[in-house]
Amino acid sequence: MNETNVAYCDLVQPQILGIHPYIPGKPVSELQRELGLTYISKLASNENPLGASPAVLTAIQHELKEIARYPDGSAYALKSALADFLSIRPEQLAIGNGSNELLELVARVFAGPGDEILYSQYAFVVYPISAQVVGATGVEVPAKDWGHDLPAMLAAITDKTKVIYLANPNNPTGTVFNRKEWEAFISQVPKTVIVVLDEAYVEYAQAQLNSDEYANGIDYLTSYSNLLVSRTFSKAYGLASLRVGYLAGCEEIISYINQVRAPFNVNNYAQIAAVSALEDQGFVEKVLLLNQQGMRQIQEALSILGIDSIPSAGNFLCIDLGEKAMEVNQGLLEEGVIVRPVSNYGLHCFLRVSIGTQVENQHFIDTLKSVLLSISKDL
Ligand SMILES: *Cc1c(COP(=O)(O)O)cnc(C)c1O
């Protein structure tokens, strides 16, 4: 109890009390403190194993003397660079403190108590949280083969549906829906329902799939004014710590998003870094090549071990360890390998491992082998 004996929980908005907060991956420093390990591979948060482009670090260093100044609240330079890169107008872009902020702002603008927000089973946990924060009813549509069942999502639309969140590829499963499925879906969604297509892993998906297997959401903005595409600099561009992402859509909807965001939501260093990262597409190519090699390295090792995984178009893989998942997770942690349990998604038999460097992947594979061996000996 606090000093004033006020039960503050009675004062909190009721929808807030029910929120299960986002559980981040264990930070390296925490595991170091707990177990005194020195060599740790963090493969838990789909971060970029190559870090960021060296050009980004230089750009930030040059700007350090500006730290006392407020950032450009309109993110003029970043929006111009992105508009060029995507062949859209700057007015079609909202910049966010990570795409996470933008995903939540869409719910705030379009939904409230009594409204419904749709998302798939096993989809990114930020969607149900976004619905809860605004007091809307989150409607989870059962998945098909671990991925989005788009026809079932269409069928779940009611008069109350205001927003639909889709992740392509999805996190944590890595699943994608293909161009045909996507076009059949978006062409049938009522124009009064906002569709948010979360493309946090677009770069990885495009590198691993052809254009029939994977549709680029930006191509559909001119035909569908109710479509919003969200992307991030946290993954392929390696800027997770700076928090910067964007939302692309029709000018009117984007103007409402810009109306509700905080005036200086994206700091100066994030803006400068994002511009610089966008210019260094050579770095992104290296990242994508490393990811494909790493994906193959881990998949081959898993197939030798007879372990199944969900086919993934991202920079991570959900691997099926059956009833041993949590025990394997603990064993990996004790040997300095941090992966992500996904039982909060209802995926109790799986662990999600992010693709790292060749050395980190091998650390994971070798440790997994020895952990599995010691578990089977204990039986
Ligand atoms: C990582 C991720 C994001 C982006 O997060 P940021 O807030 O931009 O760092 C969005 N959607 C999905 C599905 C993700 O996995």
The ligand as an SDF file (V2000), in Angstrom:
LIG
                    3D

 15 15  0  0  0  0  0  0  0  0999 V2000
   10.0010   -5.4470  -34.6510 C   0  0  0  0  0  0  0  0  0  0  0  0
    8.6040   -5.3110  -35.1530 C   0  0  0  0  0  0  0  0  0  0  0  0
    8.0350   -4.0610  -35.3390 C   0  0  0  0  0  0  0  0  0  0  0  0
    8.7950   -2.7980  -35.2220 C   0  0  0  0  0  0  0  0  0  0  0  0
    9.1400   -2.3490  -34.0740 O   0  0  0  0  0  0  0  0  0  0  0  0
    9.7490   -0.8910  -33.9000 P   0  0  0  0  0  0  0  0  0  0  0  0
    8.7920   -0.2640  -32.9410 O   0  0  0  0  0  0  0  0  0  0  0  0
    9.7330   -0.1840  -35.2220 O   0  0  0  0  0  0  0  0  0  0  0  0
   11.0950   -1.1310  -33.3730 O   0  0  0  0  0  0  0  0  0  0  0  0
    6.7660   -3.9690  -35.8640 C   0  0  0  0  0  0  0  0  0  0  0  0
    6.0820   -5.0640  -36.1870 N   0  0  0  0  0  0  0  0  0  0  0  0
    6.5950   -6.2800  -36.0370 C   0  0  0  0  0  0  0  0  0  0  0  0
    5.8020   -7.4460  -36.4890 C   0  0  0  0  0  0  0  0  0  0  0  0
    7.8660   -6.4390  -35.4920 C   0  0  0  0  0  0  0  0  0  0  0  0
    8.3630   -7.6590  -35.3150 O   0  0  0  0  0  0  0  0  0  0  0  0
  1  2  1  0
  2  3  1  0
  2 14  2  0
  3  4  1  0
  3 10  2  0
  4  5  1  0
  5  6  1  0
  6  7  2  0
  6  8  1  0
  6  9  1  0
 10 11  1  0
 11 12  2  0
 12 13  1  0
 12 14  1  0
 14 15  1  0
M  END
$$$$
